[in-house]
Amino acid sequence: MNKSETAVSPEITARANTLLEQMSLAEKVGQLAQISGADFMPGPPAEEIIRQTGAGSLLWLNDTKQFNELQKIAIEESPSGIPILFALDVIHGYRTIFPVPLAMAASWDTAVPEQAQAIAAKEARAAGIHWTFGPMIDIARDARWGRIVEGAGEDPYLGSAMAVAQVRGFQGDDLADPEHMLACAKHFAGYGAADGGRDYDPVFLSEAQLRNVYLPPFQAAVDAGVATFMSAYMDLNNVPASGNRWLLRDVLREEWGFDGFIVSDAFAVGNLVIQGHAKDVRDASYRAIKAGLNMDMASSSYLQTLADLVEDGSLAVEEIDELVRPILTLKMQMGLFENPYVDETLLEKVIALPEHRAAARLAAQRSMVLLRNEDNLLPLAKDWQNVAVIGPVADSMEATEGSWMVFGHQPAAVTVLQGIRAKLPEATVTYAPGPAIRRDFPSPFEDFMPELKKPPQTPEESDAAFETAVTTAQAADLVIMVLGEEAHMAGEFASRGSLDLPGRQEELLKAVCALGKPVVLVLLNGRPLSINWASENVPAILEAWEPGTEGGNAVADILFGDVNPGGKLPVCFPRNGNHAPLYYARTLTHQPEGSPMYRSRYWDSLTTPLYPFGFGLSYTTFEISNLQLSAAKVKVGETIEVTAVVTNTGQVAGDEVVQLYTHQKWGSDSRPMRELKGFERVTLQPGESKTVTFQLGPDELRYWSTNANGWVQEAAAFDIWVGADSLATLHADFEVVD
């Protein structure tokens, strides 16, 4: 699907206009409201609101029977009989849970998120859900920010590719397809650059940073035909995003031509008062409408004030019509007027499809990144007879499935412990969690998700758990440590000041390694972690992220050699949380690191990443060679072709991700030292070679110039590197001329 394929037909436009003419002002305002279906929300029940005015959408409900009941009220009892869009956060799976989006980006394979979100959409639609609040496509360069787990990492090129894949997966080729759903590009825009990585804190970005780094995935989503957008919570350059006319009208609608609708984040319209942007709720609604925000998520601000704003002349009814029209249009494009209900027997049939679990296992396999493998400890032989699995997340379904489960989801993952036991049915596989890990400050989600609440261990209980874990490891021949974060340690309300392993995990790792046993470290986490000691002392480290329903099986597949890992990091791993934000695409200084004067920007630690962007090992080896350019010089506006040969020089089949980086050597503005401008994941048999081809044209070579205050492609010299990560050394150069 692309933007042209989602264009509104003249017939639907006429139909929407006819319906608008028949609607009262109260009914129009109802379509601009997203109401809550949750019991914990104050205010009138959803049924009452729907009967009075109808509603544009309903969220925080996950019950197929209730969906049909509420839809029946909307169709038969509301004034205009307009169906409701039922919406829910379906971020990386509905019942079949796929790896978190950051993990799927680590696959460097757009087929992974596209298939994952297609299956998520199929299951969600079978449950009666029409609209997901995904993909989240915020660029995130600060690993302390909790919501880094929901995006594709630090790079706009990779992020754009993953954004397009997810939009295609969710929406398919036809919005009327009952197995697909509306996607929502969020959070527009700059949310991932919050001060200090602190969720919700202000963001200050130059227009050049916005245009070159943070906006490209959103524009890619528009070009892919995304149906809806969500505005962000935070202040962007002192203007809250949900009241930011420049973002929502000037850029999104007028410049990019987006013709869907925009929903606020939860309560964000009402929050304009808290943020000091609006005087009161009435003023908040006025500012949001003027900015071009179509739908108010759950704050009831529009319901309370819009009719009065029109009646006293502050807003024209035509302004309301403009914002209601795309909501009606999308409901018509989806066929909801003709088919508003869902078959209540369908969900159990759909989630039972075995290909969904198989796809989740494949996605997890392709997302994992091998960070270290000294002396080829991995893959492990399957004849180990006495294996200890140690760590607080080793048997945690929550940590395996990860953050941002759908509302009311019951975890059902295969844990790493279960996966290893299934892989070694004849072996003795013992388990000890070690000391529990917990947040210093609890998540606000715990107030209505009691399953997150776990009583703290006493010091005595922690010590006992520590000793039991060490004793269990001592009795084994092989130790697999499974360390990282619990699910609620990443995501919303989950920013961190430190990137160290939480709790006593590193202390436990050191104690186990001191036993002299072979040790493998598996990480389950929603963000990069600072694992400095492990990177020098643990021979084998597998980054498994939060791998989803089949995560434990996928980990075992890789550890024991049934699958060769081929994932690559979509984000740098800092050596210390204080080094964040850290990213590869920085500009050169007058004294670059590595020069005689500067080995590091800090005098007490290296500022280079522990693991660089694009990094990942394999059980085989690869050589990338024979870099060729189609020309030494091209004119502005022309395209140059870049080829290289990748060869599997090892003994087993495997995947390599060939990556292309560029650097403009001079120009109106300083340009990053390296920028990703192409990638391809290649599967090769031992001894097999393949030529990969990349195109560099105006889209790849232009940038937003601060000096020019606009997009430029300049006559300049360029470096090119092709290799296996952002430190690639295979180099060539070319020149762009007028």
C-alpha positions in Angstrom: 0.0 0.0 0.0 1.2 3.5 -0.7 -0.3 7.0 -0.5 -1.9 6.8 -4.0 -3.6 3.5 -3.1 -5.3 5.0 0.0 -6.6 8.0 -1.9 -10.2 8.7 -1.2 -12.6 8.0 -4.1 -15.0 10.7 -5.3 -17.9 8.5 -4.3 -16.7 8.3 -0.7 -16.0 12.0 -0.6 -19.5 12.8 -1.8 -21.0 10.3 0.7 -19.0 11.8 3.6 -20.1 15.3 2.6 -23.8 14.3 2.4 -23.6 12.7 5.9 -21.9 15.8 7.3 -24.7 18.0 6.0 -27.2 15.8 7.9 -25.4 15.9 11.2 -26.0 18.2 14.1 -23.1 20.1 15.7 -23.3 17.8 18.8 -23.0 14.7 16.5 -20.0 16.2 14.8 -18.3 16.9 18.1 -19.0 13.3 19.1 -17.0 12.1 16.1 -14.0 14.2 17.3 -14.1 12.4 20.7 -12.3 9.2 21.6 -14.0 7.9 24.7 -13.0 5.3 27.2 -14.4 1.9 27.6 -12.5 1.3 30.9 -14.1 1.1 34.3 -11.3 3.1 35.9 -12.2 6.3 34.0 -14.5 8.9 35.6 -17.4 10.5 33.7 -20.5 9.2 32.0 -20.5 5.6 30.8 -19.6 5.0 27.2 -23.1 3.8 26.4 -24.6 7.1 27.5 -22.2 9.2 25.4 -22.8 7.0 22.3 -26.6 7.2 22.6 -26.5 11.0 23.0 -24.0 12.0 20.2 -22.3 9.0 18.9 -18.5 8.7 19.2 -15.6 8.8 16.8 -13.7 6.0 18.6 -13.4 4.0 21.9 -10.3 2.7 23.6 -9.2 0.8 26.7 -11.6 -2.0 26.0 -10.6 -5.5 24.8 -13.8 -7.6 24.8 -15.3 -8.8 21.5 -18.8 -9.2 22.9 -18.8 -5.7 24.3 -17.6 -4.3 21.0 -20.6 -5.7 19.3 -22.9 -4.4 22.1 -21.6 -0.9 21.9 -21.6 -0.9 18.1 -25.2 -1.9 18.1 -26.0 1.1 20.3 -24.1 3.3 17.9 -25.8 1.9 14.8 -29.3 1.7 16.2 -29.6 4.3 18.9 -27.2 7.1 18.2 -28.6 10.1 16.2 -26.7 9.4 13.0 -26.0 5.7 13.3 -22.3 6.2 12.6 -20.2 3.1 13.6 -17.4 3.4 16.2 -13.8 2.8 15.6 -12.5 0.4 18.3 -8.9 1.2 19.1 -6.2 -0.4 21.2 -2.4 -0.4 21.5 -1.5 -3.4 19.4 2.3 -2.7 19.3 4.0 -6.0 18.6 1.2 -8.6 18.6 -2.3 -9.2 19.8 -2.4 -12.8 21.2 0.7 -14.0 19.3 3.4 -11.7 20.6 6.3 -10.8 18.4 9.6 -9.3 19.4 9.4 -5.7 20.5 9.8 -3.2 17.7 13.4 -2.3 18.7 14.2 -6.0 18.4 12.5 -6.3 15.0 14.6 -3.4 13.8 17.6 -5.5 14.8 16.6 -8.0 12.1 17.5 -5.4 9.5 14.9 -7.3 7.5 11.7 -5.4 6.6 9.8 -8.6 6.0 10.0 -9.3 9.8 8.0 -6.3 11.0 5.7 -6.4 8.0 4.7 -10.1 8.6 4.5 -9.5 12.4 2.1 -6.6 12.1 0.0 -8.3 9.5 -0.5 -11.2 11.9 -1.2 -8.8 14.7 -3.8 -7.0 12.6 -5.5 -10.3 11.6 -5.8 -11.3 15.2 -6.9 -7.9 16.4 -9.5 -7.5 13.7 -10.9 -11.0 14.7 -11.3 -9.6 18.2 -13.2 -6.6 16.8 -10.4 -4.0 16.9 -10.2 -1.6 13.9 -7.3 0.7 14.8 -3.9 0.3 16.5 -1.8 3.1 18.0 1.3 1.9 16.1 3.8 2.0 14.7 5.8 4.2 17.1 8.5 5.6 14.8 10.2 8.1 17.1 14.0 8.2 16.6 15.7 7.6 19.9 19.3 8.2 20.6 19.2 8.2 24.4 19.0 4.6 25.7 17.8 6.0 29.1 14.4 6.9 27.5 12.0 4.1 28.3 10.1 4.2 25.1 13.2 3.4 23.0 11.8 -0.2 23.1 8.9 0.8 20.9 10.8 2.2 18.0 13.5 1.3 15.5 16.5 2.9 17.3 18.7 5.8 16.4 18.9 6.0 12.6 16.4 7.7 10.3 17.2 5.6 7.3 16.6 2.3 9.1 13.7 3.8 11.0 12.0 4.9 7.8 12.3 1.4 6.3 10.8 -0.2 9.5 8.0 2.4 9.6 7.0 1.6 6.0 7.1 -2.1 6.7 4.9 -1.8 9.8 2.3 0.4 8.0 2.1 -2.1 5.2 1.8 -5.0 7.7 -1.0 -3.3 9.7 -3.0 -1.9 6.7 -2.3 -4.3 3.9 -3.3 -3.3 0.4 -6.9 -2.3 1.0 -8.4 -0.5 4.0 -11.6 -2.5 3.5 -9.7 -5.8 4.1 -11.3 -7.3 7.3 -8.0 -8.9 8.2 -6.1 -5.6 8.4 -6.5 -2.4 10.5 -5.8 1.3 10.5 -2.2 2.2 11.5 -1.2 5.3 13.5 2.2 6.9 13.1 3.3 8.2 16.5 4.4 10.3 18.3 4.5 13.4 16.1 7.2 14.6 16.6 10.5 14.6 18.4 9.3 12.7 21.4 12.4 10.5 21.5 14.7 13.5 22.1 13.3 14.4 25.6 15.8 16.1 27.8 17.9 13.6 29.7 16.0 10.7 28.3 13.2 11.6 30.8 9.8 10.6 29.5 7.5 13.6 28.8 10.2 16.2 29.4 10.7 19.0 26.9 12.4 18.6 23.6 14.5 21.3 21.9 15.5 20.5 18.3 16.6 22.7 15.5 14.7 22.5 12.3 17.7 20.9 10.7 17.7 18.1 13.3 14.0 17.6 12.9 14.1 17.5 9.1 17.2 15.3 8.8 16.7 12.9 11.7 13.3 12.9 13.4 10.8 13.6 10.7 11.9 11.2 7.9 10.2 8.1 9.3 7.0 10.0 9.6 7.2 11.3 6.1 7.9 7.7 5.0 4.8 6.6 6.8 2.7 9.2 4.9 4.2 8.1 1.6 3.3 4.5 2.6 -0.3 5.5 3.1 -0.6 5.5 6.9 -4.2 6.3 7.8 -3.8 8.2 11.1 -1.2 10.1 13.1 -0.9 10.7 16.9 0.5 13.9 18.3 3.1 13.7 21.0 2.8 14.8 24.6 5.8 17.0 25.1 6.7 20.5 24.4 8.6 20.9 21.1 10.7 24.1 21.2 8.3 25.4 23.9 5.1 24.5 22.0 3.2 21.4 23.0 3.0 19.0 20.1 -0.8 18.6 20.4 -1.2 22.4 19.9 1.6 22.8 17.4 0.1 24.2 14.2 3.5 24.1 12.4 3.7 20.3 12.9 0.1 19.3 12.4 -0.9 21.7 9.6 2.1 23.2 7.9 4.3 20.2 7.7 2.0 17.2 8.0 -1.0 18.3 5.9 0.2 21.2 3.7 3.7 20.1 2.9 3.4 16.3 3.0 -0.2 16.1 1.8 -1.5 13.8 4.7 -5.3 13.4 4.3 -6.1 11.1 7.2 -6.8 12.2 10.7 -4.7 13.0 13.8 -5.5 11.8 17.3 -4.0 13.2 20.5 -2.1 11.0 22.9 -4.1 10.2 26.0 -5.5 13.3 27.8 -3.1 15.5 25.8 -5.7 18.1 24.9 -6.6 18.6 28.5 -2.9 18.6 29.4 -2.4 21.7 27.4 -3.6 23.5 30.5 -1.2 21.7 32.8 1.7 22.5 30.4 0.9 26.2 30.6 -0.1 26.5 26.9 -3.8 27.0 27.5 -5.7 29.1 30.0 -8.4 26.5 30.6 -10.1 23.5 29.0 -12.0 25.7 26.6 -8.8 27.4 25.5 -7.1 24.0 25.2 -9.8 22.8 22.8 -9.6 25.9 20.8 -5.8 25.7 20.4 -5.9 22.0 19.5 -8.6 22.6 16.9 -6.7 25.5 15.3 -3.6 23.4 15.2 -5.5 20.7 13.2 -5.9 18.0 15.8 -9.0 15.9 14.8 -9.6 13.7 17.7 -9.3 14.2 21.5 -8.2 11.0 23.2 -10.1 10.5 26.5 -9.8 14.0 28.0 -13.4 14.9 27.1 -12.2 18.5 26.3 -13.8 18.6 22.9 -17.1 17.1 24.2 -17.2 19.7 26.9 -16.3 22.9 25.0 -16.5 22.7 21.2 -20.2 23.3 20.8 -19.9 26.5 22.9 -16.8 27.6 20.9 -18.9 27.3 17.7 -22.0 28.9 19.1 -20.1 32.0 20.4 -18.3 32.4 17.1 -14.8 31.5 18.3 -14.8 28.5 15.8 -16.7 28.2 12.5 -18.7 25.1 11.9 -16.7 24.7 8.7 -13.6 24.2 10.9 -15.3 21.4 12.7 -16.5 19.8 9.4 -12.9 19.9 8.1 -11.8 17.8 11.0 -14.8 15.4 11.1 -14.6 14.6 7.4 -11.5 12.4 7.4 -12.8 10.4 10.3 -16.1 9.6 8.4 -14.1 9.0 5.3 -11.9 6.3 6.9 -14.8 4.6 8.4 -16.4 4.4 5.0 -13.2 3.2 3.4 -13.0 0.4 5.9 -16.6 -0.6 5.1 -17.8 -0.2 8.7 -21.1 1.2 7.7 -21.8 -2.0 5.8 -20.1 -4.4 8.2 -20.0 -2.9 11.7 -20.0 -6.1 13.7 -17.5 -8.9 14.3 -18.1 -12.7 14.3 -17.6 -13.5 18.0 -16.5 -17.1 17.2 -13.7 -15.9 14.9 -10.9 -15.0 17.3 -10.3 -18.4 18.8 -10.0 -19.8 15.2 -7.5 -17.2 14.1 -5.2 -17.4 17.1 -5.1 -21.2 16.8 -3.4 -20.9 13.4 0.0 -22.6 13.8 1.7 -20.4 11.2 1.3 -17.5 13.7 3.5 -19.1 16.3 6.0 -20.2 13.6 6.2 -16.6 12.3 6.8 -15.4 15.9 9.6 -17.9 16.4 11.2 -16.9 13.1 10.9 -13.2 13.9 12.6 -13.7 17.3 15.4 -15.8 15.6 16.1 -13.1 13.1 16.1 -10.3 15.7 18.7 -11.6 18.0 22.2 -10.2 18.0 25.4 -12.2 18.9 27.6 -9.7 20.7 30.5 -11.9 21.7 31.7 -15.4 21.0 35.2 -16.0 22.2 36.8 -19.3 21.2 33.6 -20.2 19.4 31.9 -21.3 22.6 28.6 -21.0 20.7 26.9 -22.8 19.2 26.6 -25.3 22.1 26.6 -29.0 21.6 23.3 -30.8 22.5 25.1 -33.4 24.5 25.5 -31.3 27.7 24.0 -33.4 30.5 24.0 -30.9 33.4 23.0 -27.3 32.6 22.2 -24.6 35.0 19.9 -21.7 33.9 20.4 -18.7 36.2 18.8 -15.3 36.4 15.7 -13.4 37.5 14.2 -13.2 33.9 15.1 -16.7 32.8 11.6 -18.0 33.6 9.6 -14.8 33.3 6.9 -14.8 30.7 6.5 -11.0 31.2 10.1 -10.3 30.5 10.0 -12.6 27.5 7.0 -11.0 25.9 8.1 -7.5 26.8 6.5 -4.2 27.4 3.3 -2.8 25.8 1.1 -5.8 25.9 -2.5 -5.2 24.7 -5.0 -4.2 27.4 -6.0 -7.2 29.4 -3.4 -9.6 27.8 -2.5 -12.7 29.7 1.2 -13.6 29.3 1.7 -17.0 27.6 5.3 -17.0 26.4 7.8 -19.8 26.2 10.5 -18.6 28.6 14.2 -19.2 28.0 14.2 -21.9 30.7 11.4 -23.7 29.0 13.0 -23.3 25.6 16.3 -24.8 26.9 14.5 -27.7 28.6 12.6 -28.5 25.4 15.9 -28.4 23.4 17.6 -30.8 25.9 15.0 -33.2 26.9 17.5 -35.8 28.2 19.6 -33.4 30.2 19.3 -32.2 33.7 18.5 -28.5 33.5 18.4 -26.8 36.9 17.2 -23.3 37.6 17.7 -20.6 40.1 16.5 -17.0 39.7 18.9 -15.3 42.0 17.9 -12.1 43.8 14.8 -10.4 42.4 15.0 -7.2 40.5 12.7 -4.3 40.9 12.3 -0.6 40.1 13.4 1.9 42.7 10.2 3.8 41.9 7.2 1.7 40.9 5.4 2.2 37.6 2.1 4.1 37.7 0.7 1.2 35.7 0.8 -0.9 38.8 -2.2 1.0 40.2 -4.5 -0.8 37.7 -2.3 -3.7 36.8 -1.9 -5.6 40.1 0.1 -8.4 38.4 3.0 -6.0 38.2 3.1 -5.6 42.0 5.6 -8.0 43.7 6.6 -7.7 47.3 10.2 -6.7 47.8 12.7 -9.2 49.0 14.3 -8.7 52.4 18.1 -8.5 52.5 18.1 -12.0 54.0 15.9 -13.4 51.2 18.1 -11.7 48.6 21.2 -13.2 50.1 19.7 -16.6 50.2 18.6 -16.4 46.6 22.1 -15.3 45.7 23.7 -18.3 47.4 21.2 -20.7 45.9 22.0 -19.5 42.4 25.7 -19.8 42.9 25.3 -23.3 44.4 23.1 -24.3 41.5 25.7 -23.1 39.0 28.5 -24.8 40.9 26.8 -28.2 40.5 26.4 -27.8 36.7 28.8 -28.3 33.8 27.5 -25.4 31.8 25.8 -22.2 33.0 23.4 -20.1 30.9 22.9 -16.7 32.6 19.7 -14.9 31.6 19.8 -11.3 32.8 18.3 -8.0 31.9 15.1 -6.1 32.7 11.6 -7.0 33.6 9.0 -5.8 31.1 7.8 -2.8 33.1 11.4 -1.6 33.3 11.1 -0.4 29.7 8.3 1.5 27.9 6.2 4.4 29.1 7.0 5.6 32.6 10.2 3.6 32.4 13.1 6.0 31.8 16.3 5.2 33.7 19.2 7.2 35.0 21.6 4.2 34.7 22.0 1.6 32.0 23.6 -1.0 34.3 22.0 -4.4 34.9 19.3 -3.8 37.6 19.8 -5.1 41.1 22.5 -7.6 41.9 22.7 -9.2 38.5 26.3 -8.1 37.7 27.4 -9.2 41.2 25.8 -12.6 40.5 27.4 -12.9 37.1 30.8 -12.2 38.5 30.3 -14.8 41.2 29.2 -17.5 38.7 32.0 -16.7 36.3 34.5 -17.1 39.2 33.4 -20.8 39.4 35.4 -21.5 36.3 32.5 -23.1 34.4 31.6 -22.3 30.7 29.2 -19.3 30.9 26.9 -18.0 28.3 25.0 -14.7 28.9 21.6 -14.1 27.4 20.2 -10.6 27.7 16.4 -9.9 27.9 16.0 -6.2 27.8 14.1 -3.3 26.1 17.1 -1.0 25.6 20.9 -1.0 25.3 22.6 -1.9 28.6 26.1 -1.0 29.8 27.6 -4.5 30.2 31.2 -3.4 30.3 32.4 -6.2 32.7 30.6 -8.9 30.8 31.9 -7.7 27.4 35.5 -8.5 28.7 34.9 -11.5 30.9 31.9 -13.5 29.6 32.9 -15.5 26.5 29.5 -15.6 24.8 26.8 -12.9 24.9 23.5 -13.1 23.0 21.3 -10.0 22.9 17.8 -11.5 22.7 15.8 -8.3 23.5 12.2 -9.0 24.5 11.6 -11.7 22.0 7.9 -12.5 22.3 5.7 -15.6 22.6 8.2 -17.9 21.1 11.2 -16.2 22.5 12.5 -19.0 24.7 12.4 -21.5 21.8 14.2 -19.0 19.6 16.9 -18.4 22.2 17.5 -22.2 22.4 17.5 -22.5 18.6 20.4 -20.1 18.5 22.3 -21.2 21.5 22.4 -24.8 20.3 23.1 -24.1 16.6 19.8 -24.9 14.9 19.8 -21.2 13.8 22.8 -19.0 13.0 22.2 -15.5 14.4 22.3 -12.6 11.9 20.8 -9.6 13.6 22.6 -6.3 14.0 22.2 -3.5 16.5 19.8 -0.7 15.5 21.3 1.5 18.2 24.7 2.0 19.9 25.4 0.4 23.3 26.9 3.1 25.5 29.6 2.2 28.1 27.7 4.2 30.7 24.3 5.7 31.0 25.9 9.1 31.5 27.2 8.9 28.0 23.8 9.1 26.5 22.6 10.4 24.1 25.2 8.5 22.0 24.9 7.8 18.3 27.1 7.1 15.4 26.0 9.9 13.0 27.8 12.7 14.7 29.6 15.6 13.0 33.4 15.9 13.0 35.0 18.4 15.5 38.2 20.3 14.9 39.9 17.6 17.0 38.3 14.3 16.0 38.5 11.4 18.5 41.5 9.3 17.5 43.6 12.3 16.8 46.9 12.7 18.8 45.2 15.2 21.1 42.0 13.4 21.8 41.6 9.7 22.4 38.3 10.3 24.3 36.0 13.3 25.1 36.1 12.1 28.8 39.2 11.8 30.8 37.8 8.9 32.9 36.3 6.7 30.2 36.1 6.1 26.5 33.3 7.8 24.7 33.1 5.3 21.9 30.2 2.8 22.1 30.7 -0.5 23.8 29.1 -2.0 20.7 28.6 0.2 17.6 25.5 0.8 15.5 25.0 -2.0 13.0 27.2 -4.5 14.9 26.5 -8.2 15.2 28.4 -11.5 14.9 27.7 -14.8 13.3 28.7 -18.5 13.7 30.4 -18.1 10.3 32.6 -15.4 8.8 32.1 -13.0 5.9 34.3 -11.0 3.6 33.0 -7.9 1.9 35.1 -6.8 -1.0 35.3 -5.4 -4.6 33.6 -2.1 -3.9 32.7 -0.5 -7.3 31.1 2.7 -8.3 29.4 3.2 -11.6 31.1 6.6 -12.0 33.7 8.8 -10.3 31.6 11.9 -10.9 27.9 12.5 -11.3 25.9 15.6 -11.7 23.5 17.1 -9.1 20.2 15.1 -9.5 21.8 12.0 -11.0 22.1 8.6 -9.4 25.3 6.6 -8.8 25.3 2.8 -8.4 27.4 1.2 -5.7 28.2 -2.6 -5.7 30.2 -4.9 -3.5 30.7 -8.6 -3.1 29.9 -10.4 0.1 31.3 -13.9 0.6 30.7 -16.5 3.3 34.2 -17.5 4.2 33.2 -19.8 7.0 32.0 -23.4 7.4 28.2 -22.9 7.9 25.4 -21.1 6.2 24.7 -17.7 7.7 23.3 -14.1 7.2 25.3 -10.9 6.8 23.8 -7.4 6.7 25.7 -5.4 4.1 25.6 -1.7 5.1 26.4 1.4 3.0 27.4 4.6 4.7 28.2 8.0 3.1 29.8 11.3 4.2 29.6 14.6 2.4 33.1 16.0 2.9 32.2 19.7 2.7 29.2 21.9 2.1 26.9 24.7 3.4 26.6 22.8 6.7 28.8 20.3 8.5 27.5 16.8 7.8 27.6 13.7 9.9 30.8 11.5 9.8 28.7 8.7 8.5 25.1 8.2 7.5 23.4 4.9 6.7 22.1 5.1 3.1 21.5 1.4 2.2 21.4 -2.1 3.6 20.6 -5.6 2.6 20.5 -8.8 4.6 21.9 -11.7 2.6 21.8 -15.5 3.3 24.9 -17.4 2.0 26.0 -21.0 2.0 29.7 -21.7 2.9 31.9 -20.4 0.0 28.9 -18.6 -1.7 29.2 -15.0 -2.9 26.7 -12.4 -3.9 26.9 -9.0 -5.4 24.8 -6.4 -3.6 23.8 -3.2 -5.3 22.8 0.2 -3.9 21.6 3.3 -5.5 22.6 6.8 -4.3 20.5 9.6 -5.8 19.1 12.9 -4.8 17.0 11.5 -2.0 20.0 9.9 -0.3 22.4 12.8 -0.9 20.3 15.8 0.0 19.9 17.3 3.4 18.1 20.1 5.2 20.6 23.0 5.4 20.5 25.5 8.3 22.3 28.0 6.1 20.0 27.6 3.2 16.9 27.1 5.4 15.7 24.4 3.0 16.6 21.1 1.3 19.8 21.2 -0.7 21.9 18.8 -2.8 25.3 20.2 -3.3 28.2 19.8 -5.5 30.7 18.2 -3.2 33.0 15.2 -2.6 31.6 12.1 -0.8 33.1 9.2 1.1 31.5 5.8 0.8 32.0 2.9 3.1 30.5 -0.6 2.7 30.8 -3.2 5.5 29.2 -5.1 8.3 28.6 -2.2 10.7 29.0 1.5 11.1 32.8 1.1 11.5 33.2 -0.3 8.0 36.6 0.2 6.4 36.0 -0.7 2.8 36.1 2.7 1.2 35.7 4.6 -2.0 34.8 8.2 -3.0 33.1 10.1 -5.7 32.2 13.6 -6.5 28.9 15.4 -7.3 29.3 18.3 -9.8 27.1 21.0 -11.1 
